Amino acid sequence: MAVAYFDCFSGIAGDMILGALLDLGVDETVLKKELKKLLLTGYDIRVKKIECNHITATDVTIIVTEDQHHRSLSDIIDILKRSTLDEKVKTLSQNIFYNLGKAEAKIHNVDIEEVHFHEVGAVDSIIDIVGSVIGVTLLGIDTIICSPLPLGHGFVSCEHGLLPLPAPATVELLKGIPVYSVDRNQETVTPTGAAVITTLASCFGEMPPMTIKHIGYGSGKIPSKYPNLLRVFLGELETKSQKKNTKKNRKK
């Protein structure tokens, strides 16, 4: 069974997820071809290799080329339904946006259909979310397991004004998820990153017994003395029979 372990030592964000999946081997041309099925315009995707703390990683930047309006959950679901994407990709993407909308609605005390996604509804976040689901599908990942998530502190500026970090929507999404505090005055886990990983991951904790086949690094955008990267291990879960054979070989 193909498993991906998300090692979030510097947190997680939508662009970091997409970068790590491309670094793992998702074909950039195929990804862009799939994203065209959304029938969205007004953006371009720039993918490049960078070096962060002497570690080579993949950086993804969504360049907005046309003015984008705010979108409601219904608007985004309609975009997904009208697309020609694979049904599994549509369903998982809808689930991510629904969970994000539910968190925003609770924070602002409004009905979920009254939530306007602002930055999250913009084309760049739509590409991050749907692109991440496409990437997971293209890599044939059956199970996603994620490390506990590090939470920074401070404030972030958005359309609502200054918000405390972690952002309220992020905290709402992380209920029931293992987290820990880090001494970093920055946003380490974004609402988009939280929505994607809490929807797709089957559990959170230590890396399971697995055979590692590939490792991918996705770059964040905030400068830091720490490597602002997401590391994803891709491999196979170790079965009971494999464990027994490993023990036998060690005895020999």
C-alpha positions, 0 to 999 in steps of 0.5 A: 500500500502506497503511503505518504508521510508528511513531515511538517517540521516547519508547518504546512501551507497549500503551496508547500504541499503542491511543491512537495508533490511535484518534487516527489515526481508529479509531472508539471505538464500533466498537472497543468493539463489536469488543472485546465479542466477547471476552466479557470482563467487569469492565472499562471503557475511558476515552478522552480527549484530553489535551495533552502538551508542547502536543501534543494526543494520545489517552489510553486508560485501562482501568478494572478494575471486577471482581477479575481472576485470573491467566491462563495462555497457554492461558486467553488462547488459549481466550478468543480462540478462543471469541470471535467476532472476525475470524480475522486478529485472533485469529491476530495476537493469539495470536501476540503472546501466544505471543511474550510467553509465550515470553519470560517462560518463558525468563526464569523457566526454566519451560515456557511453559504454566507462565507466569502472565501476572500484569499481562500476563494481566490484562484491561487488557493483554488489551484493549491487545493485542487492541484494538491488533490490531483498530485496525490491521485497522480502519485497513487497514494493510498494513505496519508499520515501526518506528523503533529503540527507546529504552531507559530505565534504573532499576528497576520494581516488580512481583509478582516484586519489583524488576526492572531496566529494561528489564525482562528480558522486554522485553530478550528480546523485543527481541533482533535489534531496533535499540535505543539507550540514553536518559538517562531513569530510567523504563520506556520500552518495556514488555513489552506494547509490545515484544510487540505491535510486534515481532510486527506490524512487518515491519522497524525503521529509518528512515521509508521514502519515503512519502506521509503522510496522517494522524498520530496521537499516543498518550499514556503514563502516566509523567510526564516532562519529555519528551513521553511520546507515541507518534507514528504516521504513516499513509500510502502507500508511495512506488512507483518510478514515484512517485519518478520522477514526483517527480524529473521535477516537481522538474526542471521 
